[in-house]
Each structure stands twice: as structure tokens, then as C-alpha cells.
Amino acid sequence: MLIAENYVHRCGRTGRGNNKGQALSFCSPDETALLEEIETYTGETILRYEISNSEYLNILDDTDDGSNDWKSLIKKANEDLGTDDVW
């Protein structure tokens, strides 16, 4: 259960304090057992979307533009919120 618990904990970090967040994860057919373990741990069914290999590659291409790396996102959040989080 440790893997499912860790996954759920990390997803929970998408929303801090009273804020809400969303997590999107990619799961290959080989990882179905882990997905089911996470559903058992949370007691909820996870919404699934089927995507093709080309759609997945397009998503990866969109994320490679460098504008959404974690340091830039934290810097932008700090500017928006007036905070000074450092990672």
C-alpha cells in the first residue's frame, strides 16, 4: 500500500491549505494494477481517458517549450501570491 499512499499524498500537494488542485497522471496498460491499488486506497474510481501514442507525443511536445518548468512556476506563484517559497 505504500506506493498508493505516496501517490495520493503527492497528488494532495496540488492544493495547499484551503486551495484546491488537480492532478493528471499518465498510466500505461502495464500500470493498471497500480491504478487499481490507488483506487482501492482512496475508495474512489479514477476517471480515465484513452489517448493515442500521437496524442501523448503532442502533449510531451507542448511541455518541452520550457515555459512551465517548476522553477518558473514557483516564481510566478510567488509573484502572484506575494510569497517567497524556495525549493
DSSP file (Angstrom, degrees, kcal/mol; ACC not computed):
  #  RESIDUE AA STRUCTURE BP1 BP2  ACC     N-H-->O    O-->H-N    N-H-->O    O-->H-N    TCO  KAPPA ALPHA  PHI   PSI    X-CA   Y-CA   Z-CA
    1    1 A M     >        0   0    0      0, 0.0     4,-2.6     0, 0.0     5,-0.2   0.000 360.0 360.0 360.0 -14.8    0.0    0.0    0.0
    2    2 A L  H  >  +     0   0    0      1,-0.2     4,-2.4     2,-0.2     5,-0.2   0.878 360.0  50.8 -58.8 -41.2    3.0    2.3    0.4
    3    3 A I  H  > S+     0   0    0      2,-0.2     4,-2.4     1,-0.2    -1,-0.2   0.937 112.2  46.3 -64.7 -46.2    3.2    3.2   -3.3
    4    4 A A  H  > S+     0   0    0      1,-0.2     4,-2.5     2,-0.2    -2,-0.2   0.911 112.5  51.3 -61.3 -42.7   -0.5    4.1   -3.5
    5    5 A E  H  X S+     0   0    0     -4,-2.6     4,-2.3     1,-0.2    -2,-0.2   0.913 110.7  48.1 -62.2 -43.2   -0.3    6.1   -0.3
    6    6 A N  H  X S+     0   0    0     -4,-2.4     4,-2.5    -5,-0.2    -1,-0.2   0.906 111.2  50.7 -64.0 -42.1    2.7    8.1   -1.6
    7    7 A Y  H  X S+     0   0    0     -4,-2.4     4,-2.5     1,-0.2     5,-0.2   0.943 111.6  47.1 -59.9 -48.8    1.0    8.8   -4.9
    8    8 A V  H  X S+     0   0    0     -4,-2.5     4,-2.1     1,-0.2    -1,-0.2   0.892 111.5  51.7 -62.4 -40.2   -2.1   10.1   -3.1
    9    9 A H  H  X S+     0   0    0     -4,-2.3     4,-0.7    -5,-0.2    -1,-0.2   0.931 110.7  47.4 -61.9 -45.9    0.0   12.2   -0.8
   10   10 A R  H >< S+     0   0    0     -4,-2.5     3,-0.9     1,-0.2    -2,-0.2   0.897 111.5  50.4 -65.3 -39.7    1.9   13.8   -3.7
   11   11 A C  H >< S+     0   0    0     -4,-2.5     3,-2.0     1,-0.2     4,-0.2   0.875 103.4  60.6 -64.6 -35.6   -1.4   14.5   -5.6
   12   12 A G  H >< S+     0   0    0     -4,-2.1     3,-1.1     1,-0.3    -1,-0.2   0.735  91.5  68.8 -62.5 -21.6   -2.8   16.1   -2.5
   13   13 A R  T << S+     0   0    0     -3,-0.9    -1,-0.3    -4,-0.7    -2,-0.2   0.552  76.7  82.2 -75.3  -6.8    0.1   18.6   -2.7
   14   14 A T  T <  S+     0   0    0     -3,-2.0     2,-0.5     1,-0.2     8,-0.3   0.742  97.1  44.0 -69.6 -20.7   -1.5   20.1   -5.8
   15   15 A G  S <  S-     0   0    0     -3,-1.1     2,-0.4    -4,-0.2     6,-0.2  -0.990  80.5-159.7-123.7 123.5   -3.8   22.1   -3.5
   16   16 A R    >   -     0   0    0     -2,-0.5     3,-2.5     4,-0.2     2,-0.2  -0.812  56.2 -27.3-106.6 143.1   -2.3   23.7   -0.5
   17   17 A G  T 3  S-     0   0    0     -2,-0.4    -2,-0.1     1,-0.3     0, 0.0  -0.380 132.9 -15.5  60.8-125.3   -4.1   24.8    2.6
   18   18 A N  T 3  S+     0   0    0     -2,-0.2    -1,-0.3     2,-0.1     2,-0.1   0.406 113.9 107.8 -90.5   1.9   -7.7   25.6    1.7
   19   19 A N    <   -     0   0    0     -3,-2.5     2,-0.3     1,-0.0    -4,-0.1  -0.467  63.0-135.8 -80.2 152.3   -6.9   25.8   -2.0
   20   20 A K        -     0   0    0     -2,-0.1     2,-0.3    -5,-0.1    -4,-0.2  -0.778  23.4-179.1-104.6 152.8   -8.0   23.0   -4.4
   21   21 A G        -     0   0    0     -2,-0.3     2,-0.4    -6,-0.2    -6,-0.2  -0.903  17.5-135.9-141.6 171.0   -5.8   21.5   -7.1
   22   22 A Q        -     0   0    0     -2,-0.3     2,-0.4    -8,-0.3    -2,-0.0  -0.970  11.0-156.4-130.6 147.6   -6.0   18.9   -9.8
   23   23 A A        -     0   0    0     -2,-0.4     2,-0.4     2,-0.0   -12,-0.0  -0.971   2.8-166.2-124.4 141.2   -3.6   16.2  -10.8
   24   24 A L        -     0   0    0     -2,-0.4     2,-0.4     2,-0.0    -2,-0.0  -0.996  11.9-178.9-125.3 127.3   -3.2   14.5  -14.1
   25   25 A S        -     0   0    0     -2,-0.4     2,-0.4     2,-0.0    -2,-0.0  -0.951  22.2-134.0-127.5 147.1   -1.2   11.3  -14.4
   26   26 A F        -     0   0    0     -2,-0.4     2,-0.4    30,-0.0    -2,-0.0  -0.836  22.8-171.3 -98.9 138.4   -0.4    9.1  -17.4
   27   27 A C        -     0   0    0     -2,-0.4     5,-0.0     7,-0.0    -2,-0.0  -0.986  10.6-149.0-134.6 121.5   -0.8    5.4  -16.9
   28   28 A S    >   -     0   0    0     -2,-0.4     3,-2.1     1,-0.1     4,-0.1  -0.428  36.1-103.6 -81.0 163.5    0.4    2.7  -19.4
   29   29 A P  G >  S+     0   0    0      0, 0.0     3,-1.3     0, 0.0     4,-0.2   0.826 122.2  62.7 -56.3 -30.6   -1.5   -0.6  -19.6
   30   30 A D  G 3  S+     0   0    0      1,-0.2     3,-0.3     2,-0.1     4,-0.2   0.662  99.4  55.4 -67.9 -15.5    1.3   -2.2  -17.7
   31   31 A E  G <> S+     0   0    0     -3,-2.1     4,-2.2     1,-0.2     3,-0.3   0.243  71.1 108.2-102.9  12.2    0.5    0.1  -14.7
   32   32 A T  H <> S+     0   0    0     -3,-1.3     4,-2.5     1,-0.2     5,-0.2   0.872  76.1  56.1 -58.0 -39.4   -3.2   -0.9  -14.4
   33   33 A A  H  > S+     0   0    0     -3,-0.3     4,-1.9     1,-0.2    -1,-0.2   0.905 108.2  47.7 -61.9 -40.7   -2.6   -2.8  -11.2
   34   34 A L  H  > S+     0   0    0     -3,-0.3     4,-2.2     2,-0.2    -1,-0.2   0.907 110.3  52.4 -66.0 -41.2   -1.1    0.3   -9.6
   35   35 A L  H  X S+     0   0    0     -4,-2.2     4,-2.1     1,-0.2    -2,-0.2   0.913 110.4  47.6 -59.9 -43.0   -4.0    2.4  -10.7
   36   36 A E  H  X S+     0   0    0     -4,-2.5     4,-2.3     2,-0.2    -1,-0.2   0.854 108.8  54.8 -67.1 -34.4   -6.4   -0.1   -9.2
   37   37 A E  H  X S+     0   0    0     -4,-1.9     4,-2.3     2,-0.2    -2,-0.2   0.894 108.1  49.4 -64.3 -39.7   -4.3   -0.1   -5.9
   38   38 A I  H  X S+     0   0    0     -4,-2.2     4,-2.4     2,-0.2     6,-0.3   0.903 110.3  50.4 -66.1 -41.5   -4.7    3.7   -5.8
   39   39 A E  H  X>S+     0   0    0     -4,-2.1     4,-2.3     2,-0.2     5,-0.8   0.903 111.0  48.8 -63.0 -41.1   -8.5    3.4   -6.3
   40   40 A T  H  <5S+     0   0    0     -4,-2.3    -2,-0.2     2,-0.2    -1,-0.2   0.917 111.5  49.9 -63.6 -43.1   -8.7    0.8   -3.5
   41   41 A Y  H  <5S+     0   0    0     -4,-2.3    -2,-0.2     1,-0.2    -1,-0.2   0.902 120.3  34.6 -63.0 -42.5   -6.7    3.1   -1.2
   42   42 A T  H  <5S-     0   0    0     -4,-2.4    -1,-0.2     2,-0.2    -2,-0.2   0.711  99.0-132.3 -87.0 -20.3   -8.8    6.1   -1.9
   43   43 A G  T  <5S+     0   0    0     -4,-2.3     2,-0.3     1,-0.3    -3,-0.2   0.667  72.0 107.0  75.2  16.3  -12.1    4.3   -2.3
   44   44 A E  S   <S-     0   0    0     -5,-0.8     2,-0.4    -6,-0.3    -1,-0.3  -0.925  72.7-118.0-127.8 151.8  -12.8    6.2   -5.4
   45   45 A T        -     0   0    0     -2,-0.3     2,-0.4    -3,-0.1    -9,-0.1  -0.749  30.0-133.0 -86.4 132.3  -12.8    5.4   -9.1
   46   46 A I        -     0   0    0     -2,-0.4     2,-0.2   -11,-0.1    -7,-0.0  -0.739  21.4-117.6 -88.8 130.0  -10.3    7.4  -11.1
   47   47 A L        -     0   0    0     -2,-0.4     2,-0.4     1,-0.0    -1,-0.0  -0.466  34.0-155.9 -66.6 131.9  -11.6    8.9  -14.3
   48   48 A R        -     0   0    0     -2,-0.2     2,-0.4     2,-0.0    -1,-0.0  -0.894  13.7-169.1-116.6 142.1   -9.7    7.5  -17.3
   49   49 A Y        -     0   0    0     -2,-0.4     2,-0.5     2,-0.0    -2,-0.0  -0.996  17.8-138.9-124.5 134.0   -9.2    8.9  -20.8
   50   50 A E        +     0   0    0     -2,-0.4     2,-0.3     0, 0.0    -2,-0.0  -0.806  26.7 178.3 -90.5 129.8   -7.8    6.9  -23.7
   51   51 A I        -     0   0    0     -2,-0.5     2,-0.1     4,-0.0    -2,-0.0  -0.954  24.7-119.7-129.9 153.3   -5.3    8.7  -25.8
   52   52 A S     >  -     0   0    0     -2,-0.3     4,-2.3     1,-0.1     5,-0.2  -0.347  31.6-105.6 -82.6 167.7   -3.3    7.6  -28.8
   53   53 A N  H  > S+     0   0    0      1,-0.2     4,-2.5     2,-0.2     5,-0.2   0.895 122.3  51.9 -59.4 -40.3    0.5    7.5  -29.0
   54   54 A S  H  > S+     0   0    0      2,-0.2     4,-2.1     1,-0.2    -1,-0.2   0.887 108.2  50.5 -67.3 -37.5    0.5   10.5  -31.2
   55   55 A E  H  > S+     0   0    0      2,-0.2     4,-2.0     1,-0.2    -1,-0.2   0.915 110.8  49.9 -64.1 -41.4   -1.7   12.5  -28.8
   56   56 A Y  H  X S+     0   0    0     -4,-2.3     4,-2.2     1,-0.2    -2,-0.2   0.921 110.3  49.7 -62.2 -44.3    0.7   11.6  -26.0
   57   57 A L  H  X S+     0   0    0     -4,-2.5     4,-2.5     1,-0.2    -1,-0.2   0.873 108.5  53.6 -63.9 -36.7    3.7   12.7  -28.0
   58   58 A N  H  X S+     0   0    0     -4,-2.1     4,-2.2     2,-0.2    -1,-0.2   0.897 107.7  50.8 -63.4 -39.7    1.9   16.0  -28.8
   59   59 A I  H  X S+     0   0    0     -4,-2.0     4,-1.3     2,-0.2    -2,-0.2   0.928 110.6  48.8 -62.9 -44.4    1.4   16.5  -25.1
   60   60 A L  H  X S+     0   0    0     -4,-2.2     4,-0.7     1,-0.2     3,-0.3   0.905 109.4  52.5 -62.3 -41.5    5.0   15.9  -24.4
   61   61 A D  H >< S+     0   0    0     -4,-2.5     3,-0.9     1,-0.2    -1,-0.2   0.903 106.9  53.1 -60.3 -41.0    6.0   18.3  -27.2
   62   62 A D  H >< S+     0   0    0     -4,-2.2     3,-0.7     1,-0.2    -1,-0.2   0.801 108.4  50.6 -64.4 -28.8    3.8   21.0  -25.6
   63   63 A T  H >< S+     0   0    0     -4,-1.3     3,-0.6    -3,-0.3    -1,-0.2   0.580  96.5  70.6 -86.6  -8.6    5.6   20.6  -22.3
   64   64 A D  T <<  +     0   0    0     -3,-0.9    -1,-0.2    -4,-0.7    -2,-0.2   0.361  67.0  94.8 -89.5   6.4    9.0   20.9  -23.8
   65   65 A D  T <  S-     0   0    0     -3,-0.7    -1,-0.2    -4,-0.1    -2,-0.1   0.632  88.2-131.3 -75.6  -9.6    8.8   24.6  -24.5
   66   66 A G  S X  S+     0   0    0     -3,-0.6     3,-0.8     1,-0.1     6,-0.1   0.337  79.7 106.5  84.9  -8.4   10.5   25.4  -21.2
   67   67 A S  T 3  S+     0   0    0      1,-0.2    -1,-0.1     5,-0.0    -3,-0.1   0.647  79.3  48.0 -81.8 -12.4    8.0   28.0  -20.1
   68   68 A N  T 3  S+     0   0    0     -5,-0.2    -1,-0.2     4,-0.1     2,-0.0  -0.040  73.5 140.6-118.5  31.8    6.4   25.7  -17.4
   69   69 A D    <>  -     0   0    0     -3,-0.8     4,-2.2     1,-0.1     3,-0.3  -0.386  66.0-107.4 -69.9 158.1    9.4   24.3  -15.6
   70   70 A W  H  > S+     0   0    0      1,-0.2     4,-2.2     2,-0.2     5,-0.2   0.817 116.9  53.8 -61.6 -34.0    8.9   24.0  -11.9
   71   71 A K  H  > S+     0   0    0      2,-0.2     4,-2.4     1,-0.2    -1,-0.2   0.921 110.6  46.4 -67.2 -42.2   11.2   26.9  -11.0
   72   72 A S  H  > S+     0   0    0     -3,-0.3     4,-2.6     2,-0.2    -2,-0.2   0.896 112.0  51.5 -64.8 -39.9    9.3   29.3  -13.3
   73   73 A L  H  X S+     0   0    0     -4,-2.2     4,-2.4     2,-0.2    -2,-0.2   0.905 111.5  46.5 -65.1 -40.9    6.0   28.1  -12.0
   74   74 A I  H  X S+     0   0    0     -4,-2.2     4,-2.7     2,-0.2    -2,-0.2   0.911 112.2  51.0 -67.2 -41.8    7.1   28.7   -8.3
   75   75 A K  H  X S+     0   0    0     -4,-2.4     4,-2.2     2,-0.2    -2,-0.2   0.932 112.0  46.9 -59.7 -45.6    8.5   32.1   -9.2
   76   76 A K  H  X S+     0   0    0     -4,-2.6     4,-2.6     2,-0.2    -2,-0.2   0.910 112.1  50.1 -63.4 -43.2    5.2   33.1  -10.9
   77   77 A A  H  X S+     0   0    0     -4,-2.4     4,-2.7     1,-0.2     6,-0.3   0.910 109.7  51.4 -62.4 -41.8    3.2   31.8   -8.0
   78   78 A N  H  X>S+     0   0    0     -4,-2.7     4,-1.6     2,-0.2     5,-1.2   0.908 111.3  47.7 -60.6 -41.8    5.3   33.8   -5.5
   79   79 A E  H  <5S+     0   0    0     -4,-2.2    -2,-0.2     2,-0.2    -1,-0.2   0.923 115.3  44.9 -64.4 -44.2    4.8   36.9   -7.6
   80   80 A D  H  <5S+     0   0    0     -4,-2.6    -2,-0.2     1,-0.2    -1,-0.2   0.872 123.4  34.6 -67.6 -37.7    1.0   36.3   -7.8
   81   81 A L  H  <5S-     0   0    0     -4,-2.7    -1,-0.2    -5,-0.2    -2,-0.2   0.534 103.2-121.4 -97.4  -8.3    0.7   35.4   -4.1
   82   82 A G  T  <5 +     0   0    0     -4,-1.6    -3,-0.2    -5,-0.2     2,-0.2   0.821  69.7 130.7  70.0  29.5    3.3   37.8   -2.6
   83   83 A T      < -     0   0    0     -5,-1.2    -1,-0.2    -6,-0.3    -2,-0.1  -0.509  55.8-144.1-106.8 177.3    5.1   34.8   -1.1
   84   84 A D        +     0   0    0     -2,-0.2    -9,-0.1    -3,-0.1   -10,-0.0  -0.166  30.9 166.5-137.2  43.7    8.8   33.7   -1.2
   85   85 A D        -     0   0    0    -11,-0.2     2,-0.4   -10,-0.0    -7,-0.1  -0.336  15.8-164.5 -59.4 139.2    8.6   29.9   -1.4
   86   86 A V              0   0    0      1,-0.1    -2,-0.1    -2,-0.0   -15,-0.0  -0.990 360.0 360.0-128.2 137.6   12.0   28.4   -2.3
   87   87 A W              0   0    0     -2,-0.4    -1,-0.1   -16,-0.0   -16,-0.0   0.331 360.0 360.0-123.2 360.0   12.6   24.8   -3.5
